[in-house]
Amino acid sequence: MTEHSLSHTGNATPFTANSDHGAPKIAIVGGGLTGLLTATLLERGLSQQKQDNAAPKASSPQITIFEKSRSVGRLATRYHTDKNTNKNWQWAFGAQFFTAKSDSFSQFIKPWLDSGLLQPWCAEVVELTLANDNKQAPDINKKEQWDTTHARYISTPKMTSWGRALADNLCLTTVQFKTRVAPLSEPKAVTDKKTELFDTNGASLGGFDWVICTAPNNQALELMADSNFTEQAQISQPQMQACYTLMLGWDGVQQLPETLNSKAKSATPAWDVAYVHDSPLDRIFIEHHKPAHSDLLPSVTIHARNDWSQAHVDNDIETVQAELLQAAKQALNWDSNTAPSQIDCHRWRYAATVTNTERKELGVLVDETHQWIVSGDWCAQGNIESCYLMAAETVQAITTAINK
Ligand SMILES: Cc1cc2nc3c(=O)[nH]c(=O)nc-3n(C[C@H](O)[C@H](O)[C@H](O)COP(=O)(O)OP(=O)(O)OC[C@H]3O[C@@H](n4cnc5c(N)ncnc54)[C@H](O)[C@@H]3O)c2cc1C
């Protein structure tokens, strides 16, 4: 363990010898949702296998997650407290919600739905078309209401809460924060299936039977570049696009522009999510309308279009913020009395995996010789459900290899 690393449930096991009593030692690089879900399913899958098999080939795994930041489940929430009221503005500035289209993921999330930590968001969705004249209100038309059959789920009270809950439920896993894993190198002997990992300061992080990399694909590319990873060429296949996110806040509902204030006398329909047309903006989400979010001060998150964001990805963030703010002013039609008091902007350089029907999903990339797996949402559709599906594929790959 490095001097700066914090341990969530204990220390990483040192690089000493083989895995004891056949318990596979598994390193997961990255404590985002893919990493957390992989650890969760490994704990369930490999431990289950131990109970099921009369002569098990695997016993309970020892898992270590190495995360370079200070927290797990990178799902992003930003908040700011108003000193006068002690209330918060809050923005889910990454994923706003997720779907569960597969039966297995639907089953998996059920306990958190039962506890209320995850909740469906039955949002009123509108289409918002800007007026030609900047001073005029936009045209707002009802599009649909999200329902519980094809539900969009959110985590409460924050989007980060689910990741924390997943981490808290891990019992065979150590999470080492503030530990950046250095690029892997080719083992000295091809037959040596144990990989010694190092942090970027050169300190050993231990020896592992399996290494699972869940970093975003541009980072995975660097991590595996000099390792002779058999699937290296595949990592760069998915195309990624940027996303700028604008976060706005108002001091109270009285200060909201009419476009956002369904209680106003206007003909504006009540809405929670807007798809924006003819604008750099893509979608607008009203945070304080989400379930279990009504205590918030009025907070609005706006994702810019991916193609617009990609075209402006290297621009100065202040310039981008000013352009997006102008577009938001036009979309939400505020004046000097109803302008937001809180304004922030975030650049996601690699936000969206470009999906098209012709391209087959990669699936997790398995190098059986070295016992390395490269995984992540970008190996599938680039969303939260993909994190789960790729975690399940990883467990399947390891289980199959152990039982050979
Ligand atoms: C703007 C935006 C909007 C989105 N909207 C939606 C949505 O509406 N619905 C939906 O389902 N999904 C959405 N997503 C996608 C969703 O957020 C991702 O699918 C999910 O967060 C990916 O998780 P992950 O664990 O695969 O990757 P990450 O969250 O990127 O986790 C990878 C982790 O690896 C760590 N790491 C990297 N390199 C190292 C290293 N060398 N050593 C140690 N740690 C390392 C990183 O710090 C990071 O924590 C959105 C994403 C963005 C950015």
The ligand as an SDF file (V2000), in Angstrom:
LIG
                    3D

 53 58  0  0  0  0  0  0  0  0999 V2000
  -22.2740   13.3490  -19.4020 C   0  0  0  0  0  0  0  0  0  0  0  0
  -22.6300   11.9000  -19.2050 C   0  0  0  0  0  0  0  0  0  0  0  0
  -23.9600   11.5140  -19.2560 C   0  0  0  0  0  0  0  0  0  0  0  0
  -24.3000   10.1690  -19.0920 C   0  0  0  0  0  0  0  0  0  0  0  0
  -25.6170    9.8060  -19.0920 N   0  0  0  0  0  0  0  0  0  0  0  0
  -25.9610    8.5200  -18.8640 C   0  0  0  0  0  0  0  0  0  0  0  0
  -27.3270    8.1410  -18.7650 C   0  0  0  0  0  0  0  0  0  0  0  0
  -28.2320    8.9730  -18.8900 O   0  0  0  0  0  0  0  0  0  0  0  0
  -27.6230    6.8150  -18.5220 N   0  0  0  0  0  0  0  0  0  0  0  0
  -26.6500    5.8800  -18.3470 C   0  0  0  0  0  0  0  0  0  0  0  0
  -26.9720    4.7000  -18.1010 O   0  0  0  0  0  0  0  0  0  0  0  0
  -25.3450    6.2110  -18.4290 N   0  0  0  0  0  0  0  0  0  0  0  0
  -24.9750    7.4960  -18.6700 C   0  0  0  0  0  0  0  0  0  0  0  0
  -23.6550    7.8550  -18.7310 N   0  0  0  0  0  0  0  0  0  0  0  0
  -22.6440    6.7910  -18.6770 C   0  0  0  0  0  0  0  0  0  0  0  0
  -22.3250    6.3060  -17.2550 C   0  0  0  0  0  0  0  0  0  0  0  0
  -21.9910    7.3950  -16.4360 O   0  0  0  0  0  0  0  0  0  0  0  0
  -21.1600    5.3320  -17.4120 C   0  0  0  0  0  0  0  0  0  0  0  0
  -21.6270    4.2120  -18.1490 O   0  0  0  0  0  0  0  0  0  0  0  0
  -20.5570    4.7990  -16.1270 C   0  0  0  0  0  0  0  0  0  0  0  0
  -20.3760    5.8010  -15.1520 O   0  0  0  0  0  0  0  0  0  0  0  0
  -19.2050    4.1580  -16.4840 C   0  0  0  0  0  0  0  0  0  0  0  0
  -18.6560    3.5270  -15.3590 O   0  0  0  0  0  0  0  0  0  0  0  0
  -17.2660    2.7550  -15.4850 P   0  0  0  0  0  0  0  0  0  0  0  0
  -16.9980    2.1700  -14.1650 O   0  0  0  0  0  0  0  0  0  0  0  0
  -17.2500    1.8700  -16.6710 O   0  0  0  0  0  0  0  0  0  0  0  0
  -16.2060    3.9070  -15.8170 O   0  0  0  0  0  0  0  0  0  0  0  0
  -15.7000    5.0730  -14.8780 P   0  0  0  0  0  0  0  0  0  0  0  0
  -16.8060    5.6290  -14.0660 O   0  0  0  0  0  0  0  0  0  0  0  0
  -14.9350    5.9950  -15.7650 O   0  0  0  0  0  0  0  0  0  0  0  0
  -14.7120    4.3480  -13.8680 O   0  0  0  0  0  0  0  0  0  0  0  0
  -13.3850    4.0400  -14.1860 C   0  0  0  0  0  0  0  0  0  0  0  0
  -12.5630    4.3240  -12.9600 C   0  0  0  0  0  0  0  0  0  0  0  0
  -11.2170    3.9350  -13.2020 O   0  0  0  0  0  0  0  0  0  0  0  0
  -10.3900    4.8070  -12.4930 C   0  0  0  0  0  0  0  0  0  0  0  0
   -9.0560    4.6890  -13.0760 N   0  0  0  0  0  0  0  0  0  0  0  0
   -8.6830    4.9480  -14.3510 C   0  0  0  0  0  0  0  0  0  0  0  0
   -7.3770    4.6920  -14.5160 N   0  0  0  0  0  0  0  0  0  0  0  0
   -6.9170    4.2540  -13.3320 C   0  0  0  0  0  0  0  0  0  0  0  0
   -5.6410    3.8280  -12.8660 C   0  0  0  0  0  0  0  0  0  0  0  0
   -4.5650    3.8220  -13.6750 N   0  0  0  0  0  0  0  0  0  0  0  0
   -5.5140    3.4310  -11.5870 N   0  0  0  0  0  0  0  0  0  0  0  0
   -6.5900    3.4530  -10.7450 C   0  0  0  0  0  0  0  0  0  0  0  0
   -7.8180    3.8560  -11.1230 N   0  0  0  0  0  0  0  0  0  0  0  0
   -7.9820    4.2450  -12.3990 C   0  0  0  0  0  0  0  0  0  0  0  0
  -11.0580    6.1680  -12.6830 C   0  0  0  0  0  0  0  0  0  0  0  0
  -10.6640    7.0890  -11.6860 O   0  0  0  0  0  0  0  0  0  0  0  0
  -12.5270    5.8100  -12.5870 C   0  0  0  0  0  0  0  0  0  0  0  0
  -13.0410    5.9640  -11.2840 O   0  0  0  0  0  0  0  0  0  0  0  0
  -23.2790    9.2040  -18.8690 C   0  0  0  0  0  0  0  0  0  0  0  0
  -21.9450    9.6070  -18.7990 C   0  0  0  0  0  0  0  0  0  0  0  0
  -21.6230   10.9380  -18.9650 C   0  0  0  0  0  0  0  0  0  0  0  0
  -20.1750   11.3580  -18.8450 C   0  0  0  0  0  0  0  0  0  0  0  0
  1  2  1  0
  2  3  1  0
  2 52  2  0
  3  4  2  0
  4  5  1  0
  4 50  1  0
  5  6  2  0
  6  7  1  0
  6 13  1  0
  7  8  2  0
  7  9  1  0
  9 10  1  0
 10 11  2  0
 10 12  1  0
 12 13  2  0
 13 14  1  0
 14 15  1  0
 14 50  1  0
 15 16  1  0
 16 17  1  0
 16 18  1  0
 18 19  1  0
 18 20  1  0
 20 21  1  0
 20 22  1  0
 22 23  1  0
 23 24  1  0
 24 25  2  0
 24 26  1  0
 24 27  1  0
 27 28  1  0
 28 29  2  0
 28 30  1  0
 28 31  1  0
 31 32  1  0
 32 33  1  0
 33 34  1  0
 33 48  1  0
 34 35  1  0
 35 36  1  0
 35 46  1  0
 36 37  1  0
 36 45  1  0
 37 38  2  0
 38 39  1  0
 39 40  1  0
 39 45  2  0
 40 41  1  0
 40 42  2  0
 42 43  1  0
 43 44  2  0
 44 45  1  0
 46 47  1  0
 46 48  1  0
 48 49  1  0
 50 51  2  0
 51 52  1  0
 52 53  1  0
M  END
$$$$
